[in-house]
Amino acid sequence: MPELPEVETVRQGLNQVTLNQTIVGGEVLLQRTLAYPFSVDEFLQGLTGVAIASWHRRGKYLLAELVKLDAQRTSGGWLGVHLRMTGQLLWVNPQDPLQKHTRIRLFFAENRELRFVDQRTFGKIWWAPPGQEVSSIITGLNNLGPEPFTSEFSVEYLQEQFKKRQRPIKSALLDQSLVAGVGNIYADESLFLSGISPTTPCRALTRPQLERLHHHIIQVLKTSIEVGGTTIRNFLNVQGVNGNYGGTAWVYNRTGEPCRVCGTPIERLKLAGRSAHFCPKCQY
């Protein structure tokens, strides 16, 4: 599933190519991709004639601020996208052959097209009409914890959140209500760099451990953004290019391979139905 660095990579790419170009129409090839409105006609009518002023990211959600290109830059509402497991947003020529799993197409005035491609069909798209609070339409936004790059995400915040929690730290890091955007890949990487076992109960973490974890969560996310995210299976940026972080990962998806620090084989276990990759010697 695309995590914060992959979604941020897509956001940055979309801001480079899609802004201030009028949407002139579209096509919905799989109706259940629409989370709101459910009507294809209402969705396409709402988007036709507006342009994207800017793309934002909240956790793993992409949010496009829509405007009409008149003198007042009248609001056109918001376009929301969640890529889920296999979603891709690709900026292409309308004449390009359709990818097999294309679900939604948006046509732009300058003979360009934004395609939502999603093999597993778990991804969702919303149009929030003007005058409605976007979080009232995309209700998942109401349940997100702080962004890792903000002042709200601090060592003190982690200490307060974890002091009474017994569950393993790896499971806690995947809870989007505690910290927005971190998923399986970067939880594994942050815990390795912090020297913390994924099975450590949250409340057992010491202040020095929390300081290391806070630092490395931010560090590993920034590093991945710089190289365009991670491609394990499906992730592509808006130009259709793979992310580069996966080839240098410390532990994620490296079961049985030697630890890059001590040479011990990387192990994998299941925690609450999710995989955790770790070095049994470096993490304790």
Secondary structure, DSSP 8 states (H G I E B T S, - for coil): ---HHHHHHHHHHHHHHSBT--EEEEEES-GGGEEE---HHHHHHHHTT-EEEEEEEETTEEEEEEE-SSTT--EEEEEEEE-TTTEEEEEE-TTS---TTEEEEEEETTTEEEEEEESSS--EEEEE-TTS-HHHHSGGGGG----TTSTTS-HHHHHHHHTT--SBHHHHHT-TTTSSS--HHHHHHHHHHHT--TTSBGGG--HHHHHHHHHHHHHHHHHHHHTT-B-SSS---TTS---BGGGG-SSTT-TTSB-TTT--B-EEEEETTEEEEE-TTT--
